Amino acid sequence: MSRNDKQQAIKMTLRFSIIVPTLDRREMLLTALASIRAQAWPDTEIIVVDGGSTDGTVEAMGREPDICFIAGPDRGVYDAFNRGIERATGDVVGVLNSDDCYEPGAFSAAAAAFAAAPGAQTVCGTALLVVHDRIIAVFDKEADKSLASPRTTLIASCAPNARFFRRPAMARIGTFSLDYKYVSDRDWLTRWYEAGLVTATIPNVVYRYRQHAGSMTFDADRKREMAIRAELLVLARRWTRDVAASRKTRTIARALEGRCVFALFATALRGGRFMDAARLMTMKDRRLTLSVLGSLAIGGADWAAARLVNHG
């Protein structure tokens, strides 16, 4: 059997499990499910995890015989991830937000990447951010897709939904932390990086994020931006304190800390919350400290370096 024949055989034996968390997004959910079925993959498991919908989602899923439906309520989207992954039986697991969709050929491209790199425990393709049918951002940097640095997981575009994971490796990494409402995927992927698991890349576009008012992280009005920034600060300090983490991860975490402190400080000043601004600059873990100034310096240098790379 030729190498190409062997790769084709490996591809076609993969079973995909796709986790779809949802809450009151019936119409968007149906579009997301259609994008899974359009893959026409011979062995696919679809697991919809509902957070307690009241918009007809439950009734609609009752009419879908190929759906494994897990009823809510739950403790948020990351709890839904965990519940779905626990139920999954596939060789490869992906997470599809109910307001997004897979691009045609995504599963085939992922399977080909796994077949070409047998040692890879995850593969990542290109993702698009769209408003209606207009593309407003493309996440396709090779370093980000390959998880070459914790910068991807903590600061850059980690595009978790454009990734497909081997299920045994996911079990090794463990569950998504419920300590975070918005950024647990970044924490989880940082653990993936720290474990040294190999990521192969896919040249194809595999995922389409949809920006809309109800999106948790891509809302058009950026209403949640500061809440996400505050949670990122908590995440940064968690990894800065982790003595078991690599030096590179702790350094990037300090840069993230500095970036977050500056953004939150500027917002507090603009809002006239001067005591909050002062606390951000002088306190950490409820103690007076000068270490925040060091993180600001590291974060500022990191931001400047990134600007040079992006615009140089």
C-alpha positions as CSV (number, residue, x, y, z in Angstrom):
1,M,0.0,0.0,0.0
2,S,1.4,3.4,-1.0
3,R,1.8,6.2,1.5
4,N,-1.1,8.1,0.0
5,D,-3.3,5.0,0.3
6,K,-2.3,4.6,3.9
7,Q,-3.1,8.2,4.6
8,Q,-6.5,7.9,2.9
9,A,-7.3,4.8,5.0
10,I,-6.4,6.6,8.2
11,K,-8.5,9.6,7.2
12,M,-11.6,7.6,6.5
13,T,-11.5,5.6,9.8
14,L,-11.6,8.7,12.0
15,R,-14.8,9.3,13.9
16,F,-15.6,13.0,14.6
17,S,-17.4,14.1,17.7
18,I,-18.6,17.7,17.5
19,I,-19.8,19.4,20.6
20,V,-22.3,22.2,20.1
21,P,-23.1,24.3,23.2
22,T,-26.2,26.5,22.8
23,L,-28.7,28.7,24.6
24,D,-31.7,30.3,23.0
25,R,-30.2,30.3,19.5
26,R,-32.6,28.0,17.7
27,E,-32.2,29.4,14.1
28,M,-28.5,29.9,14.4
29,L,-28.1,26.4,15.8
30,L,-29.9,24.8,12.9
31,T,-27.5,26.6,10.5
32,A,-24.5,25.3,12.6
33,L,-25.8,21.8,12.5
34,A,-26.4,22.0,8.7
35,S,-22.7,22.9,8.4
36,I,-21.7,19.7,10.2
37,R,-24.0,17.6,8.0
38,A,-22.7,19.3,4.9
39,Q,-19.3,17.8,5.7
40,A,-20.8,14.4,4.5
41,W,-18.3,12.6,6.8
42,P,-19.1,8.9,7.1
43,D,-18.8,8.7,10.9
44,T,-19.9,11.8,12.8
45,E,-21.3,12.2,16.3
46,I,-23.2,15.4,17.0
47,I,-23.7,16.4,20.6
48,V,-25.8,19.4,21.4
49,V,-25.5,20.7,24.9
50,D,-28.3,23.0,25.9
51,G,-28.1,25.6,28.7
52,G,-31.9,25.7,29.3
53,S,-33.3,27.2,26.1
54,T,-36.9,28.4,26.1
55,D,-37.0,29.4,22.4
56,G,-38.1,26.1,20.9
57,T,-34.6,24.6,20.7
58,V,-35.5,21.6,22.9
59,E,-38.5,20.8,20.7
60,A,-36.5,21.2,17.5
61,M,-33.7,18.9,18.7
62,G,-36.4,16.3,19.6
63,R,-37.1,16.1,15.9
64,E,-33.4,15.5,15.0
65,P,-32.7,11.7,15.2
66,D,-29.0,12.0,14.6
67,I,-28.4,14.4,17.5
68,C,-27.3,13.4,21.0
69,F,-29.1,16.1,23.0
70,I,-28.0,17.0,26.6
71,A,-30.6,19.1,28.3
72,G,-29.7,22.0,30.6
73,P,-29.4,24.1,32.6
74,D,-25.7,24.2,33.0
75,R,-23.1,26.5,34.6
76,G,-22.1,28.3,31.4
77,V,-20.5,27.5,28.1
78,Y,-17.4,25.8,29.5
79,D,-19.5,23.6,31.6
80,A,-21.3,22.7,28.4
81,F,-17.9,21.9,26.8
82,N,-17.1,19.6,29.6
83,R,-20.5,17.8,29.6
84,G,-20.2,17.3,25.8
85,I,-16.7,16.0,25.9
86,E,-17.5,13.6,28.7
87,R,-20.2,12.1,26.4
88,A,-18.1,12.1,23.2
89,T,-16.9,8.8,21.7
90,G,-15.1,9.9,18.6
91,D,-11.4,9.7,17.8
92,V,-11.3,13.4,17.2
93,V,-13.3,16.2,19.0
94,G,-14.2,19.6,17.8
95,V,-16.3,22.4,19.4
96,L,-18.7,24.4,17.2
97,N,-20.4,27.4,18.7
98,S,-24.1,27.4,17.9
99,D,-23.8,30.9,16.3
100,D,-20.9,29.8,14.0
101,C,-20.4,27.2,11.3
102,Y,-17.8,24.9,9.7
103,E,-16.5,25.6,6.2
104,P,-17.1,23.0,3.5
105,G,-14.4,20.3,3.6
106,A,-13.3,21.1,7.2
107,F,-13.4,17.5,8.4
108,S,-11.6,16.2,5.3
109,A,-8.9,18.8,5.8
110,A,-8.5,18.0,9.5
111,A,-8.3,14.2,8.8
112,A,-5.7,14.8,6.1
113,A,-3.6,16.8,8.5
114,F,-3.8,14.1,11.1
115,A,-2.9,11.4,8.6
116,A,0.1,13.5,7.4
117,A,1.3,14.1,10.9
118,P,0.6,10.9,12.9
119,G,2.3,12.3,16.0
120,A,0.0,15.3,16.2
121,Q,-2.5,15.4,19.0
122,T,-4.4,18.4,17.5
123,V,-4.7,20.2,14.2
124,C,-5.7,23.8,13.5
125,G,-6.9,25.5,10.3
126,T,-7.7,29.0,9.3
127,A,-10.7,30.8,10.8
128,L,-12.7,33.8,9.4
129,L,-14.6,36.4,11.4
130,V,-17.6,37.6,9.4
131,V,-20.5,40.0,9.6
132,H,-23.2,38.6,7.5
133,D,-21.2,37.5,4.4
134,R,-18.5,40.1,4.8
135,I,-15.1,38.9,6.0
136,I,-13.6,41.4,8.6
137,A,-10.7,39.3,9.9
138,V,-8.7,36.2,9.0
139,F,-6.9,34.2,11.7
140,D,-4.3,32.3,9.7
141,K,-0.8,33.0,11.2
142,E,1.2,29.8,11.1
143,A,2.7,30.4,14.5
144,D,-0.7,30.9,16.1
145,K,-2.2,27.8,14.4
146,S,0.7,25.6,15.5
147,L,0.7,26.8,19.2
148,A,4.4,27.6,18.8
149,S,4.3,30.0,21.8
150,P,2.1,30.7,24.8
151,R,1.7,34.2,23.2
152,T,-1.0,32.5,21.0
153,T,-2.9,31.1,24.0
154,L,-2.6,34.2,26.2
155,I,-2.5,37.2,23.9
156,A,-2.9,36.4,20.2
157,S,-5.7,34.8,18.3
158,C,-5.9,31.2,19.6
159,A,-9.0,30.3,17.5
160,P,-10.0,27.3,19.6
161,N,-12.9,26.4,17.4
162,A,-10.7,26.0,14.3
163,R,-9.0,23.2,16.2
164,F,-9.7,19.5,16.3
165,F,-8.3,17.4,19.1
166,R,-7.6,13.7,19.7
167,R,-9.9,12.6,22.5
168,P,-7.2,10.8,24.6
169,A,-5.0,13.9,24.6
170,M,-8.0,16.0,25.8
171,A,-8.4,13.6,28.7
172,R,-4.8,14.2,29.5
173,I,-5.2,18.0,29.6
174,G,-8.4,17.8,31.7
175,T,-11.6,19.8,31.8
176,F,-12.2,23.4,31.1
177,S,-12.0,25.5,34.3
178,L,-15.3,26.9,35.5
179,D,-13.4,29.8,37.2
180,Y,-13.7,31.8,34.0
181,K,-16.7,32.9,32.1
182,Y,-15.0,34.2,29.0
183,V,-11.3,32.9,28.8
184,S,-11.3,29.3,30.0
185,D,-10.4,28.2,26.5
186,R,-7.2,30.3,26.7
187,D,-6.3,28.7,30.1
188,W,-7.0,25.2,28.6
189,L,-4.9,25.8,25.5
190,T,-2.1,27.2,27.7
191,R,-2.2,23.8,29.6
192,W,-2.0,22.2,26.1
193,Y,1.1,24.2,25.3
194,E,2.7,23.4,28.6
195,A,2.1,19.6,28.1
196,G,4.2,19.8,24.9
197,L,1.6,18.1,22.7
198,V,2.2,18.5,19.0
199,T,-0.1,20.6,16.8
200,A,-0.2,20.2,13.1
201,T,-1.6,23.0,10.9
202,I,-4.2,23.0,8.1
203,P,-3.8,25.5,5.2
204,N,-7.6,25.5,4.5
205,V,-10.2,27.7,6.0
206,V,-12.2,25.4,8.4
207,Y,-14.2,27.7,10.6
208,R,-16.4,30.8,10.3
209,Y,-17.0,33.0,13.4
210,R,-20.1,35.2,13.1
211,Q,-20.0,38.7,14.8
212,H,-23.3,39.8,16.1
213,A,-24.8,41.5,19.1
214,G,-25.4,38.3,21.1
215,S,-21.9,36.8,20.6
216,M,-20.0,36.2,23.9
217,T,-16.6,37.3,22.6
218,F,-17.3,38.8,19.2
219,D,-20.2,41.2,20.0
220,A,-20.3,44.0,17.6
221,D,-20.7,46.7,20.3
222,R,-17.8,45.4,22.4
223,K,-20.0,45.5,25.5
224,R,-18.1,42.8,27.2
225,E,-14.6,44.0,26.3
226,M,-13.7,45.3,29.8
227,A,-15.2,42.3,31.5
228,I,-13.1,40.0,29.3
229,R,-10.1,42.2,30.0
230,A,-10.6,41.9,33.8
231,E,-10.9,38.1,33.5
232,L,-7.7,38.0,31.4
233,L,-6.0,39.8,34.2
234,V,-7.0,37.0,36.6
235,L,-5.8,34.5,34.0
236,A,-2.4,36.3,33.6
237,R,-1.8,36.3,37.3
238,R,-2.7,32.7,37.6
239,W,0.0,31.7,35.1
240,T,2.5,34.2,36.5
241,R,2.3,32.5,39.9
242,D,2.5,29.0,38.5
243,V,6.0,27.9,39.5
244,A,5.5,24.7,37.5
245,A,4.9,26.6,34.3
246,S,7.7,27.3,31.8
247,R,9.6,30.5,32.0
248,K,8.3,31.5,28.6
249,T,4.7,31.1,29.7
250,R,5.3,33.1,32.9
251,T,7.0,35.9,30.9
252,I,4.1,36.1,28.4
253,A,1.7,36.1,31.3
254,R,3.4,39.1,32.9
255,A,3.1,40.9,29.5
256,L,-0.6,40.1,29.4
257,E,-0.9,41.3,33.0
258,G,0.7,44.7,32.0
259,R,-1.5,45.0,29.0
260,C,-4.7,44.3,31.0
261,V,-3.7,46.7,33.9
262,F,-3.1,49.5,31.4
263,A,-6.4,49.0,29.6
264,L,-8.4,48.7,32.8
265,F,-6.5,51.7,34.3
266,A,-7.3,53.9,31.3
267,T,-11.0,52.9,31.4
268,A,-11.2,53.6,35.1
269,L,-9.7,57.1,34.6
270,R,-12.1,57.9,31.7
271,G,-15.0,56.8,33.9
272,G,-13.9,59.0,36.8
273,R,-13.1,56.0,39.0
274,F,-9.9,57.3,40.4
275,M,-9.6,55.0,43.4
276,D,-10.1,52.0,41.2
277,A,-7.4,53.3,38.9
278,A,-5.0,53.8,41.8
279,R,-5.6,50.3,43.1
280,L,-4.9,48.8,39.7
281,M,-1.5,50.4,39.7
282,T,-0.5,49.7,43.3
283,M,-2.2,46.5,44.5
284,K,-2.1,42.9,43.6
285,D,-3.9,40.1,45.4
286,R,-5.1,42.8,47.8
287,R,-1.6,43.7,48.8
288,L,0.5,46.9,48.0
289,T,3.2,46.1,45.5
290,L,5.5,47.6,43.0
291,S,5.5,44.5,40.8
292,V,2.5,45.9,38.8
293,L,4.9,48.6,37.4
294,G,7.2,45.9,36.2
295,S,4.4,44.1,34.5
296,L,3.4,47.4,32.8
297,A,6.9,47.8,31.5
298,I,6.9,44.3,30.1
299,G,3.4,44.6,28.7
300,G,4.3,48.0,27.0
301,A,7.4,46.5,25.4
302,D,5.5,43.5,24.3
303,W,2.7,45.7,22.7
304,A,5.3,47.8,20.9
305,A,7.1,44.8,19.6
306,A,3.9,43.3,18.3
307,R,3.0,46.6,16.6
308,L,6.4,46.5,14.8
309,V,5.8,43.0,13.6
310,N,2.3,43.6,12.4
311,H,3.1,46.9,10.7
312,G,6.7,46.7,9.9
